[in-house]
């Protein structure tokens, strides 16, 4: 029996170790998260287009079909789904830490004690005792057979295992947000490429229309040359302009092939022609693009919610790293049949069981634990910075897109008037040239200007749709 003095010393030692570990539980002062403003650019909208499902927001049925196909077949989305499954498995693993581990054990072994050891002398002396029969005499080479259950259970008295489970669960939720982030980016990318494809179609049509006009002008000046009213220089200038337009036509055809292949890659299929609807000139922008308030954006954007959950997980990791300094209470148990003679293994007298509970505290490995705590603390601060960065980036994207919608609308209106004016100038220049009041250079300049302006107008109209898509994505739209 241990004396009370010995028990007191052991208890005092464990108490000191516990107090030493408790120092690590002193909360670390963490910087606060960034606070957003109450509105975007002074707007007070109560609703946000980010709340509109993508199937309602996009009206073109061809685009809706493309997005739907991508959500079924896109490789990046499939990878994100598997990451969710991995995180879910990690949650189940950390939940298992809170439960006792139980194993079925069937083992056998052999031992030979030295003659001049306590066990060897004890076994030798026991064999001469009158209290045991022949079956219970201990052989000099001692077999050992065991068949039963062994269990071990760490009782979570400081909450370390629970915080590990909370960290795993937060990361599982973060992976779900990661999947939604892939979805929003996929919807935005496919719709952007689709409108770019429509723009290329429109630009190709503009080029072909102008090519027809230039062919007609070339035929006219060739006739005039034959009649002595024009020279070879004018013919060559018109032909050079026509050749340049023909090269632009081939460039646009190649760009269409490239965009179609990019779309097919996102759809997870081999290159093929993409079916599309009306031209970019006939596509309609929503009448009103409302942004709502920043608080709504924070709740909807998957990247911000993912960063927030990663921050929560890293804080839980830090708590678990601090709790690792404290003593742990482990209970071990076994029950089964144990004998040194296999013939008597299943004899009721061979039934054996045991129960052991003990406190263990780190002493010499505290530096490793301290390194783990410092790593968890740095990881937590990093996660906080990532969260703040995501909030600032989201706010900036919304404001930039709002201003882009407003300014591109004004530019498109002015560019439309410019294109109409230049189209009229081409007609006038042709009439004047035929009447002898304008030079062929003026006709060429007018034709070149209208071609350039019409292409710029198509590009601006595309930018209007792209900035609309970016506003929709930046407000958290596209994942439902």
C-alpha positions in Angstrom: 0.0 0.0 0.0 1.2 3.5 -0.8 1.5 5.9 2.1 -0.7 9.0 2.2 2.5 11.1 1.9 3.4 9.4 -1.4 -0.2 9.9 -2.8 0.0 13.6 -1.7 3.3 14.1 -3.6 1.9 12.5 -6.8 -1.3 14.6 -6.6 0.8 17.7 -6.0 2.9 17.0 -9.1 -0.1 16.4 -11.3 -1.6 19.6 -9.9 1.5 21.6 -10.8 1.5 20.1 -14.3 -2.2 21.1 -14.7 -1.5 24.6 -13.6 1.4 24.8 -16.0 -0.8 23.7 -18.8 -3.5 26.1 -17.9 -1.2 29.0 -18.7 -1.6 28.1 -22.3 -5.4 28.5 -22.1 -5.0 32.3 -21.6 -6.9 33.8 -24.5 -4.7 35.4 -27.2 -6.0 38.8 -28.2 -7.1 38.4 -31.8 -7.6 41.4 -34.1 -11.2 42.1 -35.0 -12.7 41.4 -38.4 -13.2 44.2 -40.9 -16.5 46.1 -40.8 -18.2 47.0 -44.1 -20.2 50.2 -44.8 -24.0 50.3 -44.7 -24.5 50.7 -48.5 -22.8 50.5 -51.9 -22.0 53.9 -53.3 -24.8 55.5 -51.3 -27.4 53.1 -52.8 -30.3 52.0 -50.5 -31.7 49.1 -52.5 -33.6 46.6 -50.4 -33.2 43.7 -52.9 -30.3 42.3 -54.7 -30.0 40.5 -58.0 -27.7 38.1 -56.2 -30.8 36.5 -54.7 -32.3 35.7 -58.1 -31.7 32.1 -59.2 -29.5 31.8 -62.3 -32.2 30.0 -64.3 -34.4 33.1 -63.8 -31.6 35.7 -64.2 -30.5 34.4 -67.6 -33.3 34.5 -70.1 -31.6 32.9 -73.1 -32.6 29.2 -73.2 -29.4 28.2 -75.0 -27.3 29.7 -72.2 -29.5 28.1 -69.6 -28.9 24.7 -71.3 -25.2 25.2 -71.4 -25.0 26.1 -67.7 -27.1 23.1 -66.8 -24.8 20.8 -68.8 -21.7 22.2 -67.1 -23.2 21.7 -63.6 -23.5 18.0 -64.4 -20.2 17.4 -66.2 -17.6 20.0 -65.3 -14.4 18.4 -63.9 -13.7 21.1 -61.4 -17.1 20.8 -59.9 -16.6 17.0 -59.6 -13.3 17.6 -57.8 -15.1 20.0 -55.4 -17.7 17.3 -54.6 -15.0 14.8 -53.7 -13.4 17.3 -51.4 -16.7 17.6 -49.6 -16.7 13.8 -49.2 -13.2 13.9 -47.8 -14.1 16.6 -45.3 -17.2 14.7 -44.3 -15.1 11.6 -43.6 -12.8 13.8 -41.5 -15.8 14.9 -39.4 -16.7 11.2 -38.8 -13.1 10.5 -37.8 -12.9 13.3 -35.2 -16.3 12.2 -33.8 -14.8 8.8 -33.3 -12.1 10.4 -31.0 -14.8 11.1 -28.4 -15.9 7.4 -28.2 -14.0 4.5 -26.7 -12.0 2.4 -29.1 -12.8 -1.3 -28.8 -10.8 -4.1 -30.6 -11.2 -7.8 -30.8 -7.9 -9.4 -30.0 -6.6 -12.9 -30.6 -2.9 -13.1 -29.7 -0.4 -15.7 -28.7 3.2 -15.4 -27.6 6.0 -17.1 -25.6 8.3 -15.9 -22.8 11.3 -17.2 -21.1 12.2 -15.5 -17.8 15.8 -15.6 -16.5 16.5 -17.9 -13.6 17.9 -15.0 -11.6 14.9 -12.7 -12.0 12.0 -12.1 -9.7 9.5 -13.7 -12.1 11.9 -16.7 -12.8 12.4 -17.4 -9.1 8.7 -16.9 -8.3 7.6 -19.3 -11.1 10.2 -21.9 -10.0 9.1 -21.7 -6.4 5.4 -21.8 -7.3 5.7 -25.1 -9.0 6.6 -26.7 -5.7 3.5 -25.5 -3.9 0.9 -28.0 -2.7 -1.9 -25.5 -3.6 -1.7 -26.1 -7.4 -2.4 -29.1 -9.4 -0.5 -30.5 -12.4 -2.5 -28.4 -15.0 -1.5 -25.2 -13.4 2.2 -25.8 -13.1 4.1 -23.0 -14.9 6.4 -24.2 -17.7 9.9 -22.8 -18.0 9.2 -21.5 -21.4 5.9 -19.8 -20.8 3.3 -19.6 -23.7 0.6 -16.9 -23.5 -2.8 -17.0 -25.2 -5.4 -14.3 -25.2 -8.8 -14.0 -26.9 -11.1 -11.1 -26.0 -11.7 -7.4 -26.2 -9.4 -4.5 -25.4 -10.6 -0.9 -25.1 -9.1 2.5 -24.6 -10.9 5.8 -24.0 -9.5 9.2 -23.6 -12.1 11.2 -21.6 -12.3 14.7 -23.0 -12.1 16.6 -19.7 -10.6 19.8 -21.3 -12.6 19.8 -24.5 -9.6 19.2 -26.8 -11.3 16.4 -28.8 -14.5 18.4 -29.1 -12.7 21.4 -30.5 -10.9 19.1 -33.1 -14.4 17.9 -34.1 -15.6 21.5 -34.4 -12.6 22.4 -36.6 -13.3 19.4 -38.8 -17.0 20.3 -39.1 -16.2 23.9 -39.9 -13.9 22.7 -42.7 -16.5 20.4 -44.0 -18.9 23.4 -44.2 -16.1 25.4 -45.9 -15.7 22.7 -48.6 -19.4 23.0 -49.2 -19.0 26.7 -49.7 -16.0 25.9 -51.9 -18.3 23.8 -54.1 -20.7 26.7 -54.3 -17.8 29.0 -55.2 -16.9 26.7 -58.1 -20.6 26.8 -59.2 -20.8 30.6 -59.1 -17.5 31.0 -61.0 -18.6 28.3 -63.5 -21.9 30.1 -64.1 -20.2 33.4 -64.6 -17.5 32.0 -66.9 -19.9 30.1 -69.1 -22.2 33.0 -69.5 -19.3 35.3 -70.2 -18.0 33.0 -72.9 -21.4 32.6 -74.3 -21.9 36.4 -74.7 -18.4 36.7 -76.1 -19.4 34.0 -78.7 -22.5 36.0 -79.6 -20.3 39.1 -79.9 -17.9 37.4 -82.3 -20.9 36.3 -84.4 -22.1 39.9 -84.5 -18.6 41.2 -85.4 -18.3 38.5 -88.1 -21.6 39.7 -89.6 -20.4 43.4 -89.4 -17.2 42.5 -91.2 -19.0 40.5 -93.9 -21.4 43.4 -94.5 -18.6 45.9 -94.8 -16.7 43.4 -97.1 -19.7 43.4 -99.4 -19.7 47.2 -99.5 -15.9 47.3 -100.2 -16.3 44.7 -103.0 -18.9 46.9 -104.6 -16.6 50.0 -104.2 -13.7 48.1 -105.7 -15.9 47.1 -108.7 -17.0 50.7 -109.1 -13.5 52.2 -109.1 -12.2 49.5 -111.5 -15.0 50.5 -114.0 -14.1 54.1 -113.5 -10.4 53.3 -114.2 -11.4 51.6 -117.4 -13.4 54.8 -118.3 -10.4 57.0 -117.4 -12.1 58.6 -114.4 -9.8 56.8 -111.8 -6.2 55.6 -111.6 -4.4 52.5 -110.5 -3.5 54.0 -107.1 -7.2 54.2 -106.2 -7.8 50.7 -107.3 -4.9 49.4 -105.2 -6.1 51.3 -102.1 -9.6 49.8 -102.4 -8.2 46.3 -103.0 -5.8 46.7 -100.0 -8.7 47.7 -97.8 -10.7 44.7 -99.0 -7.8 42.3 -98.3 -7.5 43.7 -94.7 -11.2 43.1 -94.1 -11.0 39.5 -95.5 -8.1 38.8 -93.1 -10.3 40.2 -90.2 -13.0 37.8 -91.3 -10.6 34.8 -90.9 -9.4 36.0 -87.6 -12.9 36.2 -86.2 -13.7 32.7 -87.5 -10.6 31.4 -85.6 -11.6 33.3 -82.4 -15.1 31.7 -82.7 -13.5 28.2 -82.8 -11.3 29.0 -79.8 -14.2 30.3 -77.7 -16.4 27.3 -78.6 -13.6 24.9 -77.5 -13.2 26.8 -74.2 -16.9 26.4 -73.6 -16.8 22.7 -74.5 -14.0 22.2 -72.1 -16.0 23.7 -69.3 -18.9 21.5 -70.3 -16.6 18.4 -70.0 -17.0 17.3 -73.6 -15.0 17.2 -76.8 -15.0 20.1 -79.3 -18.2 20.6 -81.1 -20.3 23.5 -82.4 -22.1 25.5 -79.7 -25.8 26.2 -80.3 -26.7 29.8 -79.6 -29.7 32.1 -79.7 -30.1 35.7 -80.8 -27.2 38.0 -81.6 -25.6 40.2 -79.0 -27.5 43.2 -80.6 -30.8 41.6 -79.8 -30.1 40.4 -76.3 -31.8 42.4 -73.6 -30.1 43.6 -70.4 -32.2 43.5 -67.2 -34.1 46.8 -66.8 -32.8 47.2 -63.2 -29.7 45.8 -61.6 -30.1 46.3 -57.8 -27.2 45.6 -55.5 -28.9 45.5 -52.1 -26.8 46.1 -49.0 -23.3 44.8 -48.1 -24.7 42.7 -45.3 -26.6 40.7 -47.9 -23.5 40.2 -50.0 -21.6 38.9 -46.9 -24.2 36.3 -46.3 -24.4 35.1 -49.9 -20.8 35.2 -51.3 -19.4 31.7 -51.0 -15.8 32.9 -50.9 -16.5 35.1 -47.9 -18.5 32.4 -46.1 -15.7 29.9 -46.9 -13.1 32.2 -45.4 -15.3 32.8 -42.3 -15.6 29.0 -41.8 -11.9 28.5 -42.2 -11.3 31.2 -39.6 -13.7 29.3 -37.2 -11.8 26.1 -37.9 -8.4 27.7 -37.2 -9.6 29.2 -33.9 -10.8 25.7 -32.9 -7.4 24.3 -33.9 -5.7 26.9 -31.6 -7.9 25.9 -28.7 -7.0 22.2 -29.2 -3.3 23.1 -29.4 -3.5 24.9 -26.1 -5.5 22.0 -24.5 -2.8 19.6 -25.5 -0.6 21.0 -22.7 -3.0 19.8 -20.0 -3.1 16.3 -18.5 -5.2 13.7 -20.3 -7.3 11.1 -18.6 -7.2 7.7 -20.3 -9.2 4.6 -19.3 -8.0 1.3 -20.6 -9.9 -2.0 -20.1 -9.7 -5.6 -21.3 -11.9 -8.7 -20.9 -11.5 -12.2 -22.4 -9.8 -15.6 -22.0 -6.2 -15.7 -21.0 -4.1 -18.9 -20.3 -0.6 -20.3 -20.8 -2.1 -23.6 -22.0 -4.3 -23.6 -25.1 -6.3 -26.5 -23.9 -7.7 -24.5 -21.0 -8.2 -21.2 -22.9 -12.0 -21.4 -23.0 -12.2 -22.7 -19.4 -14.4 -20.4 -17.3 -11.4 -20.2 -14.9 -9.4 -18.6 -17.6 -11.7 -15.6 -17.8 -9.6 -12.4 -17.2 -10.5 -8.7 -17.1 -8.8 -5.5 -16.1 -9.5 -1.8 -15.8 -6.9 1.0 -15.6 -7.3 4.7 -15.5 -4.5 7.2 -15.5 -3.6 10.9 -15.9 -0.7 11.7 -18.3 0.8 15.1 -18.8 3.5 16.3 -21.2 6.9 17.1 -19.7 9.8 16.7 -22.1 7.8 17.2 -25.3 6.4 20.6 -24.4 8.6 22.3 -27.1 6.9 20.2 -29.8 3.5 21.2 -28.3 4.5 24.8 -28.1 5.5 24.7 -31.8 2.1 23.3 -32.6 0.4 26.0 -30.6 2.5 28.7 -32.4 1.6 27.2 -35.8 -2.1 27.1 -34.9 -1.9 30.7 -33.7 -0.2 31.9 -36.9 -2.7 29.9 -39.0 -5.6 31.6 -37.1 -4.2 35.1 -37.9 -3.7 34.1 -41.5 -7.3 32.9 -41.7 -8.4 36.3 -40.3 -6.4 38.2 -42.9 -7.9 36.0 -45.6 -11.4 36.7 -44.4 -10.8 40.5 -44.2 -9.2 40.3 -47.7 -12.3 38.5 -49.1 -14.7 41.1 -47.6 -12.7 44.0 -49.1 -12.4 42.3 -52.4 -16.1 41.5 -52.5 -17.0 45.1 -51.7 -14.7 46.5 -54.3 -16.0 44.1 -57.0 -19.5 45.2 -56.4 -18.7 48.9 -56.5 -16.6 48.5 -59.6 -19.4 46.6 -61.4 -22.1 49.1 -60.4 -20.1 51.9 -61.8 -19.3 49.8 -64.9 -23.0 49.2 -65.6 -23.7 52.9 -65.4 -20.7 54.1 -67.5 -20.9 51.4 -70.2 -24.6 52.3 -70.7 -23.6 55.9 -71.4 -20.8 54.8 -73.7 -23.0 52.4 -75.6 -25.5 55.2 -76.2 -22.9 57.6 -77.6 -21.2 54.8 -79.7 -24.6 53.9 -81.2 -25.1 57.6 -82.3 -21.5 57.6 -83.7 -22.1 54.4 -85.7 -25.3 55.8 -87.1 -23.6 59.0 -88.1 -20.7 57.2 -89.8 -23.1 54.9 -91.7 -24.8 58.0 -93.1 -21.3 59.4 -93.9 -20.5 56.3 -96.0 -23.6 56.7 -98.0 -22.9 60.4 -98.5 -19.3 59.7 -99.5 -20.3 57.2 -102.1 -22.8 59.6 -103.6 -20.2 62.4 -103.6 -17.5 60.2 -105.1 -19.8 59.2 -108.0 -20.7 62.8 -108.6 -17.0 63.8 -108.5 -17.1 65.9 -105.3 -15.1 63.5 -103.1 -11.9 61.5 -103.5 -11.5 57.8 -103.2 -9.5 58.3 -100.0 -12.5 60.0 -98.4 -14.6 57.0 -99.3 -12.0 54.6 -97.9 -11.7 56.6 -94.7 -15.5 56.6 -94.2 -15.7 52.9 -94.8 -12.9 52.1 -92.5 -14.3 54.4 -89.8 -17.7 52.8 -89.8 -16.3 49.3 -89.7 -14.1 50.2 -86.7 -17.0 51.9 -84.9 -19.5 49.1 -85.4 -16.9 46.6 -84.1 -16.3 48.9 -81.1 -20.1 49.1 -80.5 -20.4 45.3 -80.5 -17.5 45.1 -78.1 -19.1 47.6 -75.7 -22.4 45.7 -75.8 -20.4 42.6 -74.8 -18.8 44.5 -72.0 -22.2 45.5 -70.7 -23.2 41.9 -70.4 -19.9 40.9 -68.9 -20.1 43.6 -66.2 -23.7 42.6 -65.5 -22.5 39.0 -65.0 -19.6 40.2 -62.8 -22.1 42.2 -60.7 -24.4 39.2 -60.4 -21.4 37.0 -59.3 -19.9 39.5 -56.9 -23.3 39.8 -55.1 -23.3 36.0 -54.5 -25.6 35.1 -57.4 -25.3 31.9 -59.4 -25.1 29.0 -56.9 -28.8 28.2 -56.6 
